[in-house]
């Protein structure tokens, strides 16, 4: 999946996460994580974000995650949505919902 623009998903509400993803010219993923529970779950949040990006085929991106105690399933959903918005899938109605994402 090739990112074309900035994509965001989520809110700053309790039990949610705000994910912002944008294209990066350098190789790899630059991940910035802020979390109210970073000491307890920081490694797990980072692993969940990176795993989701890998599964979606995103190789070059700058990702900012602002977590407020979201569950893993919420983090995955927000990352997927931000990626789809960043690649332009949302403009033509081709969101790959329902398990279509590898």
C-alpha positions as CSV (number, residue, x, y, z in Angstrom):
1,X,0.0,0.0,0.0
2,X,1.5,3.3,-1.1
3,X,0.7,6.4,1.0
4,X,-0.2,9.5,-1.0
5,X,-1.2,11.9,1.7
6,X,-1.7,12.3,5.4
7,X,-4.3,9.9,6.9
8,X,-5.7,10.2,10.4
9,X,-8.1,8.1,12.5
10,X,-9.4,8.1,16.0
11,X,-9.9,10.7,18.8
12,X,-8.2,11.9,21.9
13,X,-11.0,10.5,24.1
14,X,-10.4,8.1,26.9
15,X,-10.0,4.5,25.7
16,X,-9.2,5.6,22.2
17,X,-6.1,6.4,20.1
18,X,-5.4,9.0,17.5
19,X,-3.2,7.7,14.7
20,X,-1.7,10.0,12.0
21,X,0.3,8.5,9.2
22,X,2.1,10.2,6.4
23,X,4.4,9.3,3.5
24,X,8.1,9.2,4.3
25,X,10.8,9.4,1.7
26,X,13.3,7.4,3.8
27,X,13.1,3.7,4.0
28,X,11.3,2.2,7.0
29,X,8.7,3.3,9.5
30,X,9.4,6.2,11.8
31,X,7.0,5.6,14.8
32,X,6.4,8.2,17.5
33,X,4.3,7.0,20.5
34,X,2.7,9.0,23.3
35,X,0.6,7.1,25.7
36,X,-1.0,7.5,29.2
37,X,0.0,3.8,29.8
38,X,3.4,3.8,28.0
39,X,5.2,2.3,31.0
40,X,2.8,-0.7,31.2
41,X,1.9,-1.3,27.5
42,X,4.3,0.7,25.4
43,X,6.0,-2.3,23.8
44,X,2.7,-4.0,23.1
45,X,1.3,-0.9,21.5
46,X,4.4,-0.4,19.3
47,X,4.3,-4.1,18.3
48,X,0.6,-3.9,17.4
49,X,1.1,-0.8,15.2
50,X,4.1,-2.2,13.4
51,X,2.4,-5.6,12.8
52,X,-0.6,-3.9,11.4
53,X,1.5,-1.7,9.1
54,X,3.4,-4.7,7.9
55,X,0.2,-6.6,7.2
56,X,-1.1,-3.7,5.2
57,X,2.1,-3.5,3.1
58,X,3.2,0.0,4.4
59,X,6.9,0.1,4.2
60,X,7.7,3.9,4.3
61,X,5.8,6.0,6.7
62,X,6.0,8.5,9.5
63,X,3.5,7.4,12.1
64,X,2.3,9.3,15.2
65,X,0.3,7.5,17.8
66,X,-1.4,9.3,20.7
67,X,-2.9,6.6,22.9
68,X,-5.3,7.1,25.8
69,X,-5.7,3.5,26.9
70,X,-7.1,1.9,23.7
71,X,-7.4,-1.9,23.4
72,X,-5.4,-3.7,20.7
73,X,-8.4,-4.2,18.5
74,X,-9.0,-0.4,18.5
75,X,-5.4,0.4,17.7
76,X,-5.5,-2.0,14.8
77,X,-8.7,-0.5,13.5
78,X,-7.4,3.0,13.7
79,X,-4.1,2.2,12.0
80,X,-6.0,0.4,9.2
81,X,-8.3,3.3,8.7
82,X,-5.5,5.9,8.7
83,X,-3.7,3.8,6.1
84,X,-6.7,3.6,3.9
85,X,-7.3,7.4,4.2
86,X,-3.6,8.0,3.5
87,X,-3.6,5.9,0.3
88,X,-6.8,7.4,-1.0
89,X,-9.0,4.3,-0.7
90,X,-11.6,6.4,1.2
91,X,-12.3,8.7,-1.8
92,X,-13.5,5.9,-4.1
93,X,-15.4,3.8,-1.5
94,X,-13.0,0.8,-1.7
95,X,-12.4,0.3,2.0
96,X,-11.3,-3.3,2.4
97,X,-13.6,-4.1,5.3
98,X,-14.7,-7.5,6.3
99,X,-11.3,-9.3,6.5
100,X,-10.2,-8.3,3.0
101,X,-7.0,-6.9,4.5
102,X,-4.3,-9.6,4.4
